[in-house]
Amino acid sequence: MPPSRLVTTRVTSRVTSRLVNRNIVAGGGRTSMRLEPELWDAVLEICRREGISLGDLVRGAEQIRTGPSGRTSAVRVFAMNYFRAAATEAGHLAAGHRGLGGEPNGVNPATSGARNGA
C-alpha cells in the first residue's frame, strides 16, 4: 500500500473593507484618505459646525498632531478629541448614558445619600 499523501487545501477568503476612500486637497496637493463611514460622517459634521472645508480640517489636524502619526490617524484623533471636548455630563445624561461613576442616569450613591443605608 502506498504511503498516504498529505493533501493541503488552500482556502482563501476575501475580506471586504468598510473603509471609504476619498480624495481631498490638503497640504501640498491632492491626496486620499480611508476612513470608516461613521468617521467620515463625524468629520463632515465638524466641517459644517465650524464652517470650514475638509481640506482645512485635515491641515489643522496635521498641524496639531503629536508624534509620527500619519494624516489619517491625525484626523481620527482630531475628530475624537473634538466630540470628547464637546461632551458634557448633562449631555450624557440627556442621551441616557451612565454617569462617570457608572451609575444609571448619573446617580452617584456616594454623594446621593444612598450610602450606608441612608
C-alpha positions as CSV (number, residue, x, y, z in Angstrom):
1,M,0.0,0.0,0.0
2,P,1.5,3.4,-0.9
3,P,2.2,5.8,1.9
4,S,-0.6,8.2,2.4
5,R,-0.1,11.7,0.9
6,L,-0.7,14.8,2.8
7,V,-3.2,16.8,0.9
8,T,-3.4,20.5,1.6
9,T,-6.2,22.7,0.5
10,R,-5.6,26.4,0.2
11,V,-8.6,28.4,1.4
12,T,-8.7,32.0,0.6
13,S,-11.3,34.4,1.7
14,R,-11.6,38.0,0.6
15,V,-12.4,40.3,3.4
16,T,-14.1,43.4,2.2
17,S,-13.2,46.6,3.9
18,R,-15.7,49.0,5.3
19,L,-13.2,51.9,4.8
20,V,-14.3,54.6,2.4
21,N,-11.6,56.2,0.2
22,R,-12.0,59.9,-0.6
23,N,-9.7,62.2,-2.4
24,I,-9.0,65.5,-0.7
25,V,-6.9,68.6,-1.2
26,A,-4.7,69.3,1.8
27,G,-1.2,70.4,2.4
28,G,0.8,70.2,-0.8
29,G,-1.9,68.9,-3.0
30,R,-4.4,66.2,-3.7
31,T,-4.3,63.0,-1.6
32,S,-6.6,60.3,-0.5
33,M,-7.8,59.1,2.9
34,R,-9.5,55.9,4.0
35,L,-11.9,56.2,7.0
36,E,-14.9,54.3,8.2
37,P,-18.3,55.7,7.0
38,E,-19.2,56.8,10.6
39,L,-15.9,58.7,10.9
40,W,-16.5,60.5,7.5
41,D,-19.9,61.5,8.9
42,A,-18.3,62.8,12.0
43,V,-15.6,64.7,10.1
44,L,-18.1,66.3,7.7
45,E,-20.3,67.3,10.7
46,I,-17.3,69.1,12.3
47,C,-16.7,70.9,9.0
48,R,-20.4,72.0,8.9
49,R,-20.4,73.1,12.5
50,E,-17.1,75.0,12.2
51,G,-17.8,76.4,8.7
52,I,-14.5,75.0,7.3
53,S,-13.6,72.9,4.3
54,L,-12.5,69.3,4.6
55,G,-9.0,70.3,3.4
56,D,-8.8,73.0,6.2
57,L,-9.8,70.4,8.8
58,V,-7.2,67.9,7.6
59,R,-4.5,70.7,7.6
60,G,-5.5,71.7,11.1
61,A,-5.4,68.1,12.3
62,E,-1.9,67.6,10.8
63,Q,-0.6,70.8,12.5
64,I,-1.7,69.8,16.0
65,R,-0.8,66.1,15.8
66,T,1.8,64.8,18.1
67,G,4.3,62.1,17.3
68,P,5.0,60.4,14.0
69,S,1.4,59.5,13.2
70,G,0.1,59.7,9.6
71,R,-2.6,62.0,8.2
72,T,-5.5,59.6,8.6
73,S,-4.6,58.9,12.2
74,A,-4.3,62.6,12.9
75,V,-7.8,63.1,11.5
76,R,-9.2,60.2,13.6
77,V,-7.7,61.6,16.8
78,F,-8.8,65.2,15.9
79,A,-12.5,64.0,15.5
80,M,-12.4,62.0,18.7
81,N,-11.0,65.0,20.7
82,Y,-13.4,67.4,19.1
83,F,-16.5,65.4,20.2
84,R,-14.9,64.5,23.5
85,A,-14.4,68.2,24.3
86,A,-18.0,68.9,23.3
87,A,-19.4,66.2,25.6
88,T,-20.7,67.3,28.9
89,E,-22.1,65.3,31.8
90,A,-25.5,66.9,31.1
91,G,-25.3,65.8,27.5
92,H,-24.5,62.3,28.5
93,L,-27.5,62.2,31.0
94,A,-29.8,63.6,28.3
95,A,-28.7,60.8,26.0
96,G,-29.4,58.2,28.7
97,H,-25.8,57.3,29.2
98,R,-24.4,56.2,32.6
99,G,-22.7,58.7,34.8
100,L,-18.9,58.9,35.2
101,G,-19.1,56.6,38.2
102,G,-21.0,54.0,36.1
103,E,-24.3,54.6,37.8
104,P,-27.5,54.8,35.8
105,N,-28.7,58.3,35.0
106,G,-25.7,59.9,36.7
107,V,-26.7,58.9,40.2
108,N,-23.7,58.5,42.4
109,P,-24.5,56.6,45.6
110,A,-21.5,58.1,47.3
111,T,-23.0,61.6,47.0
112,S,-26.7,61.0,46.8
113,G,-27.4,60.0,50.4
114,A,-27.9,56.3,49.4
115,R,-24.7,55.1,51.1
116,N,-24.6,53.3,54.5
117,G,-28.3,52.6,54.3
118,A,-29.2,56.3,54.4
